[in-house]
Amino acid sequence: MAASIEFFARDAASVAFDLIGAQLAVRGAGGRIVETEAYAPDDPASHSHRGPTARNASMFGPPGCAYIYRSYGIHLCLNVVCAPGHAVLIRALEPTEGLNAMAERRGTAEPRLLCSGPGRIGQALALAPGDDGTPFGSDGFDLRSGTALSADRILVGTRIGITRATDLPWRFGLRGSACLSRRF
């Protein structure tokens, strides 16, 4: 069952926590979400911090859409849009479907290396700039709730790979997952 608009139309930290364990697939390739990070409009590390621009327009669009941007001019990163200006970066997946296609795209069959990091996810799922703004539940973008997890199964820590608002505890991960992008 796909998540409802009401599920997404909340603050990013709540959605990021609740996405751990959900199933994500893009055109038949994907897996279980095991790591996320939240970004909000009052957060200086967020792309939405200075308001809408051509680059971040999807962050201010309808909840439940993909916000895809290029990081370091190389990697395409996948985010889930929440309330206006809020988005959740998908940091890591435990690959479960489309493994052969992902292995070919990534040049490795090692499951841990397929989707353990935002750039790896972009490559494994064959994301394209034109996918920005795509609603989940259409055009091969699928996001389904997973098995309910108890709060003690979810790790909470500070975000990584940023230089501002580094103290916010807005990184979430599945305890014991071998597919996390980095240790907590």
Backbone hydrogen bonds, N-H to C=O, Kabsch-Sander energy under -0.5 kcal/mol:
donor,donor_aa,acceptor,acceptor_aa,energy
3,A,143,L,-1.3
8,F,4,S,-1.4
9,A,5,I,-2.4
10,R,8,F,-2.6
15,V,11,D,-1.9
16,A,12,A,-3.2
17,F,13,A,-2.0
18,D,14,S,-2.1
19,L,15,V,-1.7
20,I,16,A,-0.5
20,I,17,F,-1.0
21,G,33,I,-3.1
22,A,19,L,-2.4
23,Q,144,R,-3.0
24,L,31,G,-3.0
25,A,142,D,-2.6
26,V,29,A,-2.9
27,R,140,G,-3.2
29,A,26,V,-1.3
30,G,97,E,-2.5
31,G,24,L,-2.3
32,R,94,E,-2.1
33,I,22,A,-3.2
34,V,92,A,-2.3
35,E,92,A,-1.4
36,T,172,F,-2.5
37,E,89,L,-1.7
38,A,170,W,-2.2
39,Y,87,A,-2.1
43,D,40,A,-1.7
46,S,43,D,-2.2
49,H,46,S,-1.3
51,G,48,S,-2.0
57,A,53,T,-0.7
59,M,56,N,-2.0
60,F,56,N,-0.5
60,F,57,A,-1.6
61,G,58,S,-1.5
64,G,81,V,-2.7
65,C,62,P,-0.7
66,A,134,T,-2.3
67,Y,79,N,-2.1
68,I,66,A,-0.6
69,Y,77,C,-1.3
71,S,75,H,-3.8
74,I,71,S,-2.4
75,H,71,S,-1.8
77,C,69,Y,-2.9
77,C,75,H,-0.5
79,N,67,Y,-1.5
80,V,88,V,-2.3
81,V,65,C,-3.0
81,V,79,N,-0.5
82,C,83,A,-0.6
82,C,86,H,-2.6
83,A,10,R,-2.2
85,G,59,M,-2.7
86,H,83,A,-2.8
87,A,39,Y,-2.4
88,V,80,V,-2.3
89,L,37,E,-2.5
89,L,87,A,-0.5
90,I,78,L,-2.7
91,R,35,E,-1.7
91,R,89,L,-0.9
92,A,35,E,-1.7
93,L,115,C,-1.8
94,E,32,R,-2.9
96,T,30,G,-2.6
97,E,30,G,-2.1
102,M,98,G,-2.4
103,A,99,L,-2.7
104,E,100,N,-2.2
105,R,101,A,-2.2
106,R,102,M,-2.4
107,G,103,A,-1.9
108,T,103,A,-1.2
113,L,110,E,-1.4
114,L,110,E,-0.6
114,L,111,P,-1.1
115,C,111,P,-0.7
117,G,91,R,-0.9
117,G,115,C,-1.4
121,I,117,G,-2.3
122,G,118,P,-2.1
123,Q,119,G,-2.0
124,A,120,R,-3.0
125,L,121,I,-2.7
126,A,123,Q,-1.0
127,L,122,G,-2.5
131,D,128,A,-2.3
132,D,129,P,-1.6
133,G,66,A,-3.1
134,T,131,D,-2.2
136,F,64,G,-3.0
137,G,141,F,-4.0
138,S,135,P,-1.3
138,S,141,F,-0.6
141,F,138,S,-2.4
142,D,25,A,-3.1
142,D,140,G,-0.6
144,R,23,Q,-2.8
145,S,1,M,-1.5
153,R,150,S,-2.3
154,I,151,A,-1.5
155,L,153,R,-0.5
155,L,173,G,-3.5
157,G,171,R,-2.5
159,R,168,L,-1.0
168,L,165,A,-1.0
170,W,168,L,-1.9
171,R,157,G,-2.5
172,F,36,T,-2.4
173,G,155,L,-1.8
174,L,34,V,-2.4
175,R,153,R,-3.2
175,R,173,G,-0.7
177,S,174,L,-2.0
180,L,177,S,-0.7
